[in-house]
Amino acid sequence: MFRNARIETARTRLRPFTMADLAVFREIAGQEEVLEFLPDDRMTPAEAKRLLQWLIACYDEDTLERLVKFSLPIALRETGEVVGWVGLGPLDFDVAAIEIYFVISRAHWGKGYATEAARALLGYGFTVLGLPRVVGVVDRRNGASVRVLEKAGLRYERTVEGLPEAYRSYEGHLLYALTADEWTRRRLGNERRARDTT
Ligand SMILES: CC(C)(COP(=O)(O)OP(=O)(O)OC[C@H]1O[C@@H](n2cnc3c(N)ncnc32)[C@H](O)[C@@H]1OP(=O)(O)O)[C@@H](O)C(=O)NCCC(=O)NCCS
């Protein structure tokens, strides 16, 4: 379910990371534009390797009761090129909540890949993993990320405030959310509309 996850979208394939992805993982994770609104610092090559090893180890630790981190590279179906990744995991400052996150290589921004992958992973999260609710936390200046959350169906819930010192970097961020019930209702509505127009 985690180690063997395979999710197909119109243009992409989401599948587990392997160490063969290290070069592209390092390259994308080091891009200036990618890091602009993220809390992460630039990683050394050794840190990037350790992080990828950990993300891969997480596939064996993840359970339906407790997600540790579930990140999948986004590979183009036509060429196999990895253009970014998308994932689900506990929110830093509220580990009972599961957040969705996504990263796309600068050269591929604006092509709809993050939205396509996020929608597919949300569907997997609600139907296969049985998640009741998924949130997204975003720096309000990160317009592209806000837009991806909205297009994927999440709605603004609140501004993050009053966190303990250790989580100060999230202060003022926007919290978006989508429940499994809302996702199901929207999907059924879309299917009904599609039937009515054919
Ligand atoms: C956020 C990110 C993943 C978006 O990836 P992407 O594949 O380009 O996203 P999409 O093409 O699916 O959608 C982007 C949307 O944002 C819009 N957009 C782009 N820049 C924007 C801005 N500054 N303000 C408002 N909207 C913006 C695009 O027009 C598009 O919306 P549209 O389809 O209605 O035109 C990518 O920019 C990225 O990797 N950023 C760095 C990492 C990051 O911030 N990740 C999010 C944290 S969880």
The ligand as a MOL file (V3000), in Angstrom:
LIG
                    3D

  0  0  0     0  0            999 V3000
M  V30 BEGIN CTAB
M  V30 COUNTS 48 50 0 0 0
M  V30 BEGIN ATOM
M  V30 1 C 3.5800 25.5470 -5.5790 0
M  V30 2 C 4.0500 24.6810 -6.7630 0
M  V30 3 C 4.1590 23.2380 -6.2940 0
M  V30 4 C 3.0300 24.7990 -7.8910 0
M  V30 5 O 3.3640 23.8570 -8.9040 0
M  V30 6 P 2.7550 23.9570 -10.3950 0
M  V30 7 O 2.8670 22.6190 -11.0230 0
M  V30 8 O 3.3580 25.1130 -11.0810 0
M  V30 9 O 1.2090 24.2740 -10.0450 0
M  V30 10 P -0.0160 24.2310 -11.0880 0
M  V30 11 O 0.5000 24.4980 -12.4580 0
M  V30 12 O -0.7790 22.9680 -10.8520 0
M  V30 13 O -0.9220 25.4430 -10.5740 0
M  V30 14 C -0.3410 26.6950 -10.2820 0
M  V30 15 C -1.4600 27.7380 -10.1880 0
M  V30 16 O -0.9840 28.8620 -9.4670 0
M  V30 17 C -1.1200 30.0360 -10.2540 0
M  V30 18 N -0.0420 30.9270 -9.8540 0
M  V30 19 C 1.2670 30.8550 -10.1700 0
M  V30 20 N 1.9400 31.8390 -9.5430 0
M  V30 21 C 1.0340 32.5170 -8.7940 0
M  V30 22 C 1.1150 33.6390 -7.9270 0
M  V30 23 N 2.2810 34.2500 -7.6710 0
M  V30 24 N -0.0200 34.0740 -7.3390 0
M  V30 25 C -1.2160 33.4820 -7.5590 0
M  V30 26 N -1.3450 32.3910 -8.3830 0
M  V30 27 C -0.2300 31.9410 -8.9900 0
M  V30 28 C -1.0460 29.5230 -11.6720 0
M  V30 29 O -1.5940 30.4740 -12.5790 0
M  V30 30 C -1.8820 28.2550 -11.5430 0
M  V30 31 O -3.2660 28.5570 -11.4380 0
M  V30 32 P -4.2670 28.4570 -12.7070 0
M  V30 33 O -4.2180 27.0200 -13.1720 0
M  V30 34 O -5.5810 28.8530 -12.1530 0
M  V30 35 O -3.7340 29.3910 -13.7550 0
M  V30 36 C 5.4380 25.1490 -7.2790 0
M  V30 37 O 5.3510 26.5240 -7.5460 0
M  V30 38 C 6.5710 24.8870 -6.3020 0
M  V30 39 O 7.1690 23.8120 -6.3020 0
M  V30 40 N 6.8750 25.8700 -5.4390 0
M  V30 41 C 7.9450 25.6950 -4.4590 0
M  V30 42 C 7.6020 24.6810 -3.3910 0
M  V30 43 C 6.3550 25.0740 -2.6440 0
M  V30 44 O 6.1490 26.2320 -2.3010 0
M  V30 45 N 5.5060 24.0700 -2.3620 0
M  V30 46 C 4.2730 24.2960 -1.6420 0
M  V30 47 C 4.4520 24.1580 -0.2130 0
M  V30 48 S 3.4460 22.8220 0.4000 0
M  V30 END ATOM
M  V30 BEGIN BOND
M  V30 1 1 1 2
M  V30 2 1 2 3
M  V30 3 1 2 4
M  V30 4 1 2 36
M  V30 5 1 4 5
M  V30 6 1 5 6
M  V30 7 2 6 7
M  V30 8 1 6 8
M  V30 9 1 6 9
M  V30 10 1 9 10
M  V30 11 2 10 11
M  V30 12 1 10 12
M  V30 13 1 10 13
M  V30 14 1 13 14
M  V30 15 1 14 15
M  V30 16 1 15 16
M  V30 17 1 15 30
M  V30 18 1 16 17
M  V30 19 1 17 18
M  V30 20 1 17 28
M  V30 21 1 18 19
M  V30 22 1 18 27
M  V30 23 2 19 20
M  V30 24 1 20 21
M  V30 25 1 21 22
M  V30 26 2 21 27
M  V30 27 1 22 23
M  V30 28 2 22 24
M  V30 29 1 24 25
M  V30 30 2 25 26
M  V30 31 1 26 27
M  V30 32 1 28 29
M  V30 33 1 28 30
M  V30 34 1 30 31
M  V30 35 1 31 32
M  V30 36 2 32 33
M  V30 37 1 32 34
M  V30 38 1 32 35
M  V30 39 1 36 37
M  V30 40 1 36 38
M  V30 41 2 38 39
M  V30 42 1 38 40
M  V30 43 1 40 41
M  V30 44 1 41 42
M  V30 45 1 42 43
M  V30 46 2 43 44
M  V30 47 1 43 45
M  V30 48 1 45 46
M  V30 49 1 46 47
M  V30 50 1 47 48
M  V30 END BOND
M  V30 END CTAB
M  END
